[in-house]
Structures are given as structure tokens and as C-alpha cells.
């Protein structure tokens, strides 16, 4: 993924590139070498390696745990995790069709609904 001043993320003429992968060898920087070469001249580079965690069980005690972020840069999997957790917490799927004009009020209602469902499970 590459963003620039068009996205208000960098000075004009500069780009911020994100290259990520799931590490498969003992030399992760070499794994992304081809992608880094495609980016071109790099002014500054940051290499970060993060462990990835996943929950091994479903919640049966009101504790809902998400997975760590994965190597994708567009957060598609994280969005799916949030939707899955919403369903697990409330017992129904989140309907994102026909949202009300006042999204802030809608958000408050969703949060209230999650809290009420969770509080109801404790009784």
C-alpha cells in the first residue's frame, strides 16, 4: 500500500509505502526484498516484526478476545473479526444497510445494545 500528500499523510513529493508479510523464514527482510525494490529509492525504512496471537476458545464467560492484526494493510480481516465479535456478543448479525442519518445516535444505540446483552448474560 502506498499513500502520499493526496491522503494528507506526507509532504508533497513523498510517499509512505507499507510492505508487509507473514514471516516464513529466519530472514524476514529478505522475504520482502522484491517489494522494497519495487518501491524504489527509500529515504527511511522501519522494520517491525510482531508476534501474532489468536484466541484458542470461544467465549463462554463473557470474555471476547480478538486476534492480533495480520499482515494485510487494508484491515479486511480485522473488520470481519469485529463483525464476528458483534454477533457473538449480541447474538445477531450487525445490519449495516439503511443506516439512519444520525450515525452518532445509531452508534450509541449499538454500544448500549452490546452492554445490555452482556449485562443480561451475567444474570
C-alpha positions, 0 to 999 in steps of 0.5 A: 500500500502506498499513500502520499500528500493526496491522503494528507499523510506526507509532504508533497513529493513523498510517499509512505509505502507499507510492505508487509508479510507473514514471516516464513523464514529466519530472514524476514527482510529478505522475504520482502526484498522484491517489494522494497525494490519495487518501491524504489529509492527509500529515504527511511525504512522501519522494520517491525516484526510482531508476534501474532496471537489468536484466541484458542476458545470461544467465549463462554464467560463473557470474555471476547478476545480478538486476534492480533492484526495480520499482515494485510494493510487494508484491515479486511480481516480485522473488520470481519473479526469485529463483525464476528465479535458483534454477533457473538456478543449480541447474538445477531448479525450487525445490519449495516444497510439503511443506516439512519442519518444520525450515525452518532445516535445509531452508534450509541444505540449499538454500544448500549445494545452490546452492554445490555446483552452482556449485562443480561448474560451475567444474570 
